[in-house]
Amino acid sequence: MATVVRYYGGVNLGAGGLMRTYTDCIAQALLGAEKIPILRLVTLRCTMPYALEGMARRELQAAGGTLSQVQHAAQVGMTFTLPEPAAVPLVAKLNEAGHGHIHWISVDDAALMSMPTSN
């Protein structure tokens, strides 16, 4: 979406002139604008023994994820968000490194529902 503000300076441009002016103004602004890709994020939740928490945090950071919640009880509960393309490889890496001790509680994306929910 773009917005153009034009202050009337006493010159009537007509409909065609206004359209060309507004289009050129937006095109010039877009040329200099920084393009930031929109990435779909997924939220994952898991539990694990305390001994795996440090490894999980390192792997999450390496995958570009954001830790949103940690609960320390009998086991460590983690909730985190990361870009969708990184989710499946991260889950696979954590499952392998965790030797079956990481249990996945939920995922918020149907495409990831094929992931193992526990190992």
Summary of the structure (lengths in Angstrom):
residues: 119
radius of gyration: 24.1
end to end distance: 45.6
largest distance: 75.0
contacts: 277
relative contact order: 0.17
helix: 42%
strand: 24%
